[in-house]
Amino acid sequence: MNMDNLNRYVNGIKVMETMFIRNIIDEEDFIKAETHLAKKHCIKPNSIFKLNDLIIEAKRVIYGNTKKE
């Protein structure tokens, strides 16, 4: 994997993520943009560097139950 492509992909995702957080684009547009960036920068669908829900802390199982017993 070319690290320049990986850096470009991550930088593009950060821009799209900022636009999504500010409600400039919706979730559907974010997913389309992420798919396009992955193809453009040769990031394979099963790459560990590809954005996925497992790295978002709020959706991780370990953070699912914040109540203390």
C-alpha positions as CSV (number, residue, x, y, z in Angstrom):
1,M,0.0,0.0,0.0
2,N,1.3,3.4,-0.9
3,M,1.4,5.6,2.2
4,D,0.7,8.8,0.1
5,N,-2.6,7.3,-1.0
6,L,-3.4,6.4,2.6
7,N,-2.6,9.9,3.8
8,R,-4.8,11.4,1.0
9,Y,-7.6,9.1,1.9
10,V,-7.5,9.9,5.6
11,N,-7.3,13.7,4.9
12,G,-10.3,13.4,2.6
13,I,-12.3,11.5,5.2
14,K,-11.5,14.1,7.8
15,V,-12.9,16.8,5.6
16,M,-16.0,14.8,4.9
17,E,-16.4,14.0,8.6
18,T,-16.3,17.7,9.5
19,M,-18.9,18.5,6.8
20,F,-21.1,15.7,8.2
21,I,-20.8,16.9,11.8
22,R,-21.7,20.4,10.7
23,N,-24.8,19.1,8.8
24,I,-23.5,20.3,5.4
25,I,-23.9,16.8,4.0
26,D,-26.1,13.9,5.2
27,E,-25.2,10.3,6.0
28,E,-25.9,9.1,2.5
29,D,-23.6,11.6,0.9
30,F,-20.9,10.8,3.5
31,I,-21.0,7.1,2.6
32,K,-20.9,7.9,-1.1
33,A,-17.9,10.2,-0.6
34,E,-16.1,7.6,1.6
35,T,-16.6,4.9,-1.1
36,H,-15.4,7.3,-3.8
37,L,-12.3,8.2,-1.8
38,A,-11.5,4.6,-1.1
39,K,-11.7,3.7,-4.8
40,K,-9.7,6.8,-5.8
41,H,-6.9,6.1,-3.4
42,C,-6.8,2.3,-3.9
43,I,-8.0,1.4,-0.4
44,K,-9.4,-2.1,-0.5
45,P,-12.9,-2.7,1.1
46,N,-11.4,-5.0,3.7
47,S,-8.4,-2.8,4.6
48,I,-7.8,-2.1,8.3
49,F,-7.3,1.6,7.4
50,K,-10.8,1.9,5.9
51,L,-13.3,3.8,8.0
52,N,-15.7,1.5,9.9
53,D,-18.0,1.5,12.9
54,L,-15.7,-0.5,15.1
55,I,-13.4,2.5,15.6
56,I,-16.2,4.8,16.6
57,E,-16.2,4.7,20.4
58,A,-19.9,5.5,20.9
59,K,-20.9,2.3,19.0
60,R,-18.5,-0.1,20.7
61,V,-20.1,-2.7,22.9
62,I,-17.8,-1.9,25.8
63,Y,-19.3,1.6,26.0
64,G,-22.9,0.4,25.5
65,N,-23.9,0.3,29.2
66,T,-22.6,3.3,31.1
67,K,-24.7,2.8,34.2
68,K,-22.9,1.5,37.3
69,E,-24.6,-1.1,39.5
